Amino acid sequence: MTGAIVPFLSMLTLLGVALFALVSKARVEERRHDPNPPKSTLAKDGPQGGVAFLLPLAERQAWLRRNRPVH
């Protein structure tokens, strides 16, 4: 009885990973075919202007002043 638990758990884990991969693949394919997907937060034209959050604070504040959208 105890010897059967390890193969059972490993198969269950493999099944879970396979299901996760299939669902993720379907979501990626769906997004690829979307004509207007949301921009990545790492994209330069995205909502946060790319990786500006990695800049030192003084440079980030200067960047924000230069690139602040006009309302």
N, C-alpha and C positions, 0 to 999 in steps of 0.2 A: 504494500500500500504506500509506504513512504517513498519507495523508489520511483513511483509513477508520478509524483507531484512535480518533479523538476522538468521532465519532458512536457507535461501538461502546461505548466506555467510558461515555459519557453515558447510553446506553440501559441498560447494565448497572447503573449507579448508580440510575437511575429504577426499574428492576425491584427492586433491593434495598430501596429506600425504600418502595416499594409493598408488598412482602412484610412488611417490618417493621411498617408501619401496619396491615395486615390482622391480623397476629398480636397486636399490641397491642390492637386493637379487640376481638378475640375474648376476650382476657384481661379487659378492662374489663367487657365484657358478662357474662362468667361471674361476675365479682366482684359486679356489680350485682344479680344474681339470687341470690346467696348470702345466706341469712337471717342468718348469723352471721359476717360478714367480720371480719378482724382490724382493730383500731383503728389509725388513723394515729398516728405518733409526734408529729404536730402537733396532734392532737385533745386537747381539754382533759381528757377522760376516758381518754386513751390511756396507754400504759405509761410515758411520760415527763412526763405532766402538761401537755401543750401546749408553748408556747414559753418555758417557765420557764428553759431554758438560755440565753435571750437576756438575762436579768436580770443585773445586776451581782452579783458573787460573794457579798457580804454578804446581799443580798436573796434570792438563790437559796438560801443556806443556811437563812435564816429560813423561807422557803417550804417547804423540805424538812422542817424540824422540825415545822412546823404540819401538813403533809399526809402524813407518813410513815405507811404502813399499819401497823396493830397486828398483831403475829404472835402 
